[in-house]
């Protein structure tokens, strides 16, 4: 399986999970955006992501929402309220460079791509709403930057078509398994899709998490996710559609900590004794032990030999080769029997 490089960070098999704080939609001004960047860094996130759109190019004025996080609302009006100006983008971009954290965004139209190109955007996220928008996929892929494709609402066949479209012009592609519900119920997460897509496409696959809490993202890493994207806020009660399903700083810090612990626990998959088991193997394994004093020349039998701890003597698997042989020396009771003793 290949890896993909986002900035200086290699993503894929053998690499730590790349944790993205999605802050788009959770701020409108530079001060709040920079605050979110600071908080994301403090929480141990590897990247921050924005959403770049204009209401006029993303939604019809007749398009409506009817979802738990926004209720019934005009999509156009909601996008209009939360769209970010070029100046805000630029200020956040410059701040992220100063702070040394990777930043990229999700465009929704070719004009958005042009804006991001002006900023020197080093990678592009494609939202699930555009996952099957093949003309747009070609447009973004042709920029030659790494692409992160979210696959919410897709069938596997649709993912195949989208992947094929992107790879035809750009080999730097990673996928995100996603369920486009806000919030997503835990029983709908279907994390096994992550490994299925890894096997199918041979490229990094992560998880864009819209559930409440952190358990789905943590479980995704245990299931092999190479990337975790999670909405992030300074206050879950703030005004805006995504705050309620975002992690606050306390939750994000805990999630990142747990992900790193899970990665440490997963190891490399090679079955071998752990470093700390060296002494345990000797103390806790069993070997052939005398049940009473055995005199030199006496025959070893089931009457004077048992299998007990510790493991310093002859391993139990050799008992049939030992019984019937004579003792070379006097063996005290409860003493492990070694090869030189028989």
Secondary structure, 3 states (H helix, E strand, C coil): CCCEEECCEEECCCCCCEEEEECCCCCCCHHHHHHHHHHHHHCCCCEEEEEECCHHHHCCCCCEEEECCCEEEEHHHHHHHHCCCHHHHHHHHHHHHHHCCEEEEEECCHHHHHHHHHHCCCEEEECHHHCCCHHHHHHHHCCCCEEEEECCCCCHHHHHHHHHHHHCCCCCEEEEEECCCCCCCHHHCCCHHHHHHHHHHCCCEEEEECCCCCHHHHHHHHCCCCEEEEEECCCCCCCCCCHHHCECHHHHHHHHHHHHHHHHHHCCCCCCCCCCHHHHHHHHCEEEEECCCECCCCECCCCCEEEEECCCCCEHHHHHHHCCCECCCCECCCCECCHHHC
